[in-house]
Amino acid sequence: MVTPPAPATLARYGLSMDEWLALLDAQGGVCGVCGKLPNPSKKDGKIRMVTDHEHVRGWASLPPERRKLYVRGLTDWFCNAHYLGRGITVAKAEGVVRYLKAYADRRPA
């Protein structure tokens, strides 16, 4: 079972526990990118999700009720760090898909 975030983490994103749990439920309790449950922490055995948000200018100074508008969903740490890094947009993600499909189409069997 996924460990809910600390109250301070929820406050940082302007989310209530119910809102965070609704995000998790909407994703089927798994990472919104890879569709898997994160591995338990080696340190304490807890399963944690990252609250992913769009990196908009001035986000840190926005009031909490505005910050939550930019929360995209919940991910595991790996997907957040490697696939959703700073600056990812739909256009860039579509470019990555086009690039990989072009390679797959010409890849030797």
C-alpha positions in Angstrom: 0.0 0.0 0.0 1.2 3.5 -0.9 2.2 5.6 2.1 0.4 9.0 2.1 2.6 12.1 2.1 3.3 14.2 5.2 1.0 17.1 5.9 3.9 19.5 5.0 4.2 17.9 1.5 0.4 18.2 1.0 0.5 21.8 2.0 3.4 22.5 -0.4 1.2 21.4 -3.3 -2.0 23.0 -1.9 -3.7 19.6 -1.6 -5.8 18.1 1.1 -5.4 14.4 2.0 -8.7 13.6 0.3 -7.5 15.4 -2.9 -4.2 13.4 -2.9 -6.0 10.1 -2.3 -8.4 11.0 -5.2 -5.5 11.5 -7.5 -4.1 8.1 -6.4 -7.4 6.4 -6.8 -7.9 7.9 -10.3 -4.6 6.4 -11.3 -5.6 3.0 -10.0 -3.1 3.3 -7.1 -0.1 3.2 -9.4 2.4 5.5 -11.1 0.6 7.7 -13.7 3.5 7.2 -16.2 4.5 3.5 -16.0 1.4 2.0 -14.4 3.4 0.2 -11.7 3.5 0.4 -8.0 6.8 1.9 -6.8 9.3 -0.4 -5.1 9.4 -0.2 -1.3 12.1 2.1 0.2 15.2 0.1 1.1 15.5 2.4 4.1 12.1 2.0 5.7 10.1 -0.3 3.4 7.5 2.3 2.7 6.0 2.8 -0.8 6.0 6.4 -1.8 4.7 8.4 -4.7 6.0 11.7 -6.0 3.5 14.5 -6.4 4.3 15.7 -10.0 3.6 19.3 -10.9 4.3 21.5 -13.9 7.3 23.8 -13.4 5.7 27.1 -14.1 7.4 30.4 -13.5 6.7 31.7 -10.0 5.3 28.4 -8.7 7.1 28.7 -5.3 5.4 32.1 -4.6 1.9 31.0 -5.7 -0.7 30.6 -3.0 -1.5 26.9 -2.3 -4.9 27.1 -4.0 -3.2 28.1 -7.2 -0.3 25.6 -6.9 -2.7 22.7 -6.9 -3.9 23.7 -10.3 -0.5 22.7 -11.7 -0.4 19.2 -10.0 -0.3 16.7 -12.9 -0.6 13.5 -10.9 1.4 11.0 -8.9 4.4 9.1 -10.2 7.2 6.9 -8.9 10.5 8.6 -8.3 12.2 7.2 -11.4 9.5 8.2 -13.8 9.3 11.7 -12.3 13.1 12.2 -12.5 13.7 10.6 -15.8 10.6 11.1 -17.9 8.9 14.2 -16.5 12.0 16.3 -15.8 11.9 20.0 -15.9 10.6 21.4 -19.1 8.7 18.4 -20.5 5.8 19.4 -22.6 3.3 17.5 -24.7 5.1 18.7 -27.8 8.4 17.4 -26.5 6.9 14.1 -25.5 5.3 13.7 -28.9 8.7 14.4 -30.4 10.2 11.7 -28.4 7.5 9.2 -29.5 8.0 10.2 -33.2 11.8 9.8 -32.8 11.5 6.3 -31.2 8.8 5.2 -33.8 11.1 6.3 -36.7 13.9 4.2 -35.2 11.6 1.2 -34.6 10.4 1.4 -38.2 14.0 1.2 -39.6 15.4 -1.1 -36.9 16.8 -4.4 -38.3 14.8 -7.4 -37.4 
